[in-house]
Each structure stands twice: as structure tokens, then as C-alpha cells.
Amino acid sequence: MRRSIPVLLLVLASAPTCAADTGAPLHLTRSWRLSLDAAGHVAGLDGDRELDPAIRVPLEQAIRRWEFEPGRVAGEPAPTETTLTLDVTFDAAPDGNYVAHVDDARVGGTIDFKPGKMAPPRIPRDAVRIGLVARVVVKAEYDGDGRIVSVQPQREEGLNSLPSLERATVNAVKRWTVVPERVGGHGVASSVMVPICFTVTRGLRAPDFDCTWTPPGTRTRVGDGSAYALQPSAKLLSDVIGHAL
């Protein structure tokens, strides 16, 4: 008779939401696809329409006022499409409303989150056997069409990882795709860093595990399965991080 071992896997919680106790700060992470003109002004903005308009509309009004540096073609600024990701904290005010502060704002290519595009890693047997919480961080290089062409584990950024977990993560991420930046109508090849978290328990309560990864030298908090763009073509020029909207 085969004996089964209950396994709880928490991996790729890639659709962040904001939730908190009454009166506590609310944290929100959301992304928008931006179209910039050659002067760096926001010409188009496409975000999550399921986000409560009371939150989405003021955020988008603020974003439209920000200044960006677009990508360049042959050294000249050109219309650019990029993805803007915001981390925002809403702190309770004495009048019962909330004040929004921008914790982080970044642009660049991002993982394609469409259904069916992000099959999670398969859990290797040795991880199931011992039970663990772990984080694997990989660097994924992609071409102008968003096809991933190379994936390399970044072992110095991992946590409690195993070689088998790294191999499983690499094999999974190789099949993902990226929404690249587009400059002058052409996709731009680049690279992203991606943290992947694993919680495997053998019939026990899963421990609390904050999987967010902070790239060295930054205040950015990158969530499980999200991307941190390296050397993006566009740049945010407005000084918004740490300020209230």
C-alpha cells in the first residue's frame, strides 16, 4: 500500500492584493502599461480595471503628471512602451481617510501574467522529503519578442535553497514569457531578476514566510514570481518615492 504524505505548496502568489486590519496601513502593489511620447510624457495608461476606482483613479491621475525619460533609437528619444510597477502604502489619517505614500516605483520589462503563461516549478522529491521554506532568485534574459533565452540562479540571493530547487525553477522560468519594453515600435531585449518562493510542509502548519526579495542597494520589495527589470530603456524622472500622492 502506497503511503501518501500531505504536502502544502505555496508558490507563485503573483497577484498581489492590499489587505489589512481596520486602521492599519494598507499595502498595494500594481502595474500599468505606459505609452510615453518622445518627450517622456504619458500618452497612454493601461492598468487593472478591477481595482477599486476610489484607489485606481487618483493613482492614475498622479501617474499622468509624472515625467519619464523614454528609450532611444540611434541616440534620439523615441516613443516607448514600458511597464510601471508601484508599491504604495495607504496610512490612516485622523479624519478616517487614508494618505497614499509611494514606497517604490520602477519601470521595465515584466513577466507575462496571463493565464497559462506561468506554470510553477515542479517540487523535487528531496524538498518534499525534508520539508522546507526556501527562496530561489534567478536572472532571466529575454529577446525582443519576450522569449526567455537564458536563466541563471543567483545563489547569493537565495534562502534555504537546494540545487534541485534551483534546477526546477530554471526549468519552469525557461517556459515563461516577458512583456518587453518597446522603443520606436520595436521590442527591446533585456533581463529581469525573479524570486520564486517555496513552502513545503509534511502535514504541518505552514510557517509564516515573507518571500519578498530586496535587490541589493535598493528599497524595492519584489514579490513571489514578480520581476525586477535590469537596465530598463525608460526611466522615471519625477521624484515620487517616499512622497505622498
C-alpha positions as CSV (number, residue, x, y, z in Angstrom):
1,M,0.0,0.0,0.0
2,R,1.4,3.3,-1.0
3,R,1.6,5.9,1.8
4,S,0.9,9.5,0.8
5,I,2.5,12.4,2.6
6,P,0.4,15.6,2.7
7,V,2.3,18.4,1.1
8,L,1.3,22.1,1.2
9,L,2.9,24.2,-1.5
10,L,2.7,27.9,-1.6
11,V,4.3,29.2,-4.7
12,L,3.9,32.0,-7.2
13,A,1.4,34.2,-5.3
14,S,1.7,36.5,-8.2
15,A,-1.5,38.6,-8.0
16,P,-0.8,40.9,-5.1
17,T,-3.7,42.5,-3.2
18,C,-4.0,45.0,-0.4
19,A,-5.5,43.9,2.8
20,A,-5.1,44.9,6.5
21,D,-6.8,45.2,9.8
22,T,-9.0,48.2,10.3
23,G,-6.9,51.2,10.9
24,A,-3.6,49.5,9.9
25,P,-1.7,50.6,6.8
26,L,-2.8,49.1,3.6
27,H,-0.2,48.0,1.1
28,L,-0.8,47.8,-2.6
29,T,1.4,46.6,-5.5
30,R,0.0,47.1,-9.0
31,S,1.4,47.6,-12.5
32,W,0.4,49.7,-15.5
33,R,1.4,49.5,-19.1
34,L,2.6,53.0,-20.1
35,S,2.9,54.6,-23.5
36,L,5.4,57.5,-23.5
37,D,5.9,60.0,-26.2
38,A,9.3,61.1,-27.3
39,A,9.3,63.9,-24.8
40,G,8.7,61.5,-21.9
41,H,5.1,62.4,-21.2
42,V,2.5,59.8,-20.5
43,A,0.4,59.3,-23.7
44,G,-1.4,56.2,-22.7
45,L,-2.0,54.2,-19.5
46,D,-3.5,50.8,-19.1
47,G,-3.9,49.2,-15.7
48,D,-6.0,46.9,-13.6
49,R,-9.7,47.8,-14.2
50,E,-10.8,45.6,-11.4
51,L,-9.0,47.8,-8.9
52,D,-11.5,49.9,-6.9
53,P,-11.9,53.2,-8.7
54,A,-11.5,55.1,-5.4
55,I,-7.9,53.9,-5.4
56,R,-7.2,53.5,-9.1
57,V,-8.4,56.9,-10.4
58,P,-6.3,59.1,-8.0
59,L,-3.2,56.9,-8.7
60,E,-3.6,57.2,-12.4
61,Q,-4.2,60.9,-12.2
62,A,-0.9,61.2,-10.4
63,I,1.0,58.9,-12.8
64,R,-0.2,61.1,-15.8
65,R,1.6,64.1,-14.2
66,W,4.9,62.3,-13.8
67,E,7.9,62.8,-16.1
68,F,9.8,60.0,-17.7
69,E,12.8,59.6,-19.9
70,P,11.9,57.5,-23.0
71,G,14.1,54.9,-24.7
72,R,16.3,56.0,-27.6
73,V,16.8,54.9,-31.2
74,A,20.1,55.8,-32.8
75,G,20.7,58.1,-29.8
76,E,17.4,60.0,-30.2
77,P,14.4,59.8,-27.8
78,A,11.6,57.7,-29.3
79,P,8.1,56.8,-28.3
80,T,8.3,54.0,-25.7
81,E,6.1,51.4,-24.1
82,T,7.1,50.2,-20.7
83,T,5.6,48.7,-17.5
84,L,5.3,50.8,-14.4
85,T,5.1,48.9,-11.1
86,L,4.1,50.8,-7.9
87,D,4.4,49.8,-4.3
88,V,2.1,52.2,-2.3
89,T,1.2,52.3,1.4
90,F,-2.1,53.9,2.5
91,D,-1.8,55.2,6.1
92,A,-4.8,56.0,8.1
93,A,-5.4,59.7,8.7
94,P,-7.2,61.3,11.7
95,D,-10.2,62.1,9.6
96,G,-10.8,58.4,8.8
97,N,-9.4,58.7,5.3
98,Y,-6.1,57.3,4.0
99,V,-2.9,59.1,2.8
100,A,-1.0,57.3,0.0
101,H,2.8,57.2,0.0
102,V,4.9,55.8,-2.8
103,D,7.3,53.2,-1.4
104,D,8.7,52.3,-4.8
105,A,8.2,52.9,-8.5
106,R,10.0,51.1,-11.2
107,V,9.8,50.6,-15.0
108,G,11.0,48.0,-17.5
109,G,10.0,44.6,-18.9
110,T,7.9,42.3,-16.7
111,I,6.7,38.7,-16.5
112,D,3.6,38.0,-18.6
113,F,0.9,37.1,-16.0
114,K,-1.7,36.0,-18.5
115,P,-3.4,32.6,-17.6
116,G,-1.4,29.7,-18.8
117,K,1.8,31.7,-19.1
118,M,3.4,30.9,-15.7
119,A,3.4,27.2,-14.9
120,P,5.0,26.9,-11.5
121,P,8.1,24.8,-10.8
122,R,7.7,21.1,-10.0
123,I,8.7,20.3,-6.5
124,P,11.7,17.9,-6.4
125,R,11.4,14.8,-4.2
126,D,14.2,15.8,-1.8
127,A,12.4,19.0,-0.9
128,V,9.2,17.1,-0.3
129,R,11.0,14.6,1.9
130,I,12.7,17.1,4.2
131,G,10.1,19.9,4.2
132,L,11.3,23.5,3.9
133,V,10.7,27.1,3.2
134,A,13.0,28.5,0.6
135,R,13.5,31.3,-2.0
136,V,15.3,30.9,-5.3
137,V,16.3,34.1,-7.3
138,V,17.1,33.7,-11.0
139,K,18.2,36.1,-13.7
140,A,16.3,35.6,-16.9
141,E,17.5,37.1,-20.2
142,Y,14.9,37.6,-23.0
143,D,14.8,38.7,-26.6
144,G,12.8,41.5,-28.2
145,D,9.8,39.2,-28.5
146,G,9.8,38.4,-24.8
147,R,11.1,34.8,-25.3
148,I,13.3,33.8,-22.4
149,V,16.7,32.7,-23.8
150,S,18.7,32.1,-20.6
151,V,18.0,31.6,-16.9
152,Q,20.7,31.6,-14.3
153,P,20.3,31.0,-10.5
154,Q,21.6,33.8,-8.3
155,R,22.7,31.7,-5.3
156,E,23.9,34.6,-3.2
157,E,20.3,36.0,-3.2
158,G,18.6,32.6,-2.4
159,L,17.4,31.4,1.0
160,N,17.5,27.8,2.3
161,S,17.7,26.7,-1.3
162,L,18.7,23.3,-2.8
163,P,20.4,22.6,-6.1
164,S,17.3,20.6,-7.1
165,L,15.0,23.6,-6.3
166,E,17.3,25.8,-8.5
167,R,17.1,23.3,-11.4
168,A,13.3,23.1,-11.0
169,T,13.0,26.9,-11.0
170,V,15.2,27.3,-14.0
171,N,13.3,24.7,-16.0
172,A,10.0,26.4,-15.2
173,V,11.1,30.0,-15.9
174,K,12.5,29.0,-19.2
175,R,9.0,28.4,-20.4
176,W,7.6,31.7,-19.2
177,T,7.5,34.9,-21.4
178,V,8.1,38.5,-20.7
179,V,6.3,41.7,-21.8
180,P,9.3,43.6,-23.1
181,E,9.7,47.3,-23.4
182,R,9.1,48.7,-26.9
183,V,11.1,51.6,-28.2
184,G,10.3,53.1,-31.6
185,G,7.9,50.2,-32.2
186,H,10.5,47.5,-31.6
187,G,10.8,45.1,-28.7
188,V,13.9,45.5,-26.6
189,A,15.9,42.5,-25.4
190,S,16.9,42.8,-21.7
191,S,16.9,40.8,-18.5
192,V,15.0,40.6,-15.2
193,M,15.5,39.1,-11.8
194,V,12.7,36.9,-10.4
195,P,12.3,35.5,-6.9
196,I,10.4,32.2,-6.5
197,C,9.3,31.0,-3.1
198,F,8.5,27.5,-1.8
199,T,6.8,26.4,1.4
200,V,6.6,22.6,1.7
201,T,5.3,21.0,4.9
202,R,4.7,17.4,5.8
203,G,1.3,17.6,7.3
204,L,2.2,20.6,9.5
205,R,1.0,24.1,9.6
206,A,2.9,26.2,7.1
207,P,5.3,28.7,8.9
208,D,5.0,32.4,8.3
209,F,7.3,33.3,5.4
210,D,7.8,36.7,3.9
211,C,9.1,35.9,0.4
212,T,9.7,39.4,-0.8
213,W,13.2,40.0,-2.1
214,T,15.0,43.3,-2.0
215,P,17.7,43.8,-4.7
216,P,21.0,44.9,-3.2
217,G,21.3,48.7,-2.9
218,T,17.6,49.3,-3.3
219,R,14.4,49.7,-1.2
220,T,12.4,47.7,-3.7
221,R,10.4,44.7,-2.5
222,V,9.9,42.2,-5.3
223,G,7.1,39.7,-4.6
224,D,7.0,36.0,-5.4
225,G,7.0,35.4,-9.2
226,S,7.4,39.1,-10.0
227,A,10.2,40.8,-11.9
228,Y,12.8,43.3,-11.2
229,A,14.0,44.8,-14.5
230,L,17.7,45.3,-15.1
231,Q,18.8,48.3,-17.2
232,P,15.4,49.4,-18.4
233,S,15.2,51.6,-21.5
234,A,12.8,54.1,-19.9
235,K,13.4,55.9,-16.6
236,L,11.2,57.7,-14.1
237,L,12.5,61.2,-13.7
238,S,9.9,62.6,-11.2
239,D,10.9,62.4,-7.5
240,V,8.0,60.4,-6.1
241,I,9.5,57.6,-3.9
242,G,8.9,58.3,-0.3
243,H,6.4,61.1,-1.0
244,A,2.7,61.4,-0.5
245,L,0.4,61.5,-3.6
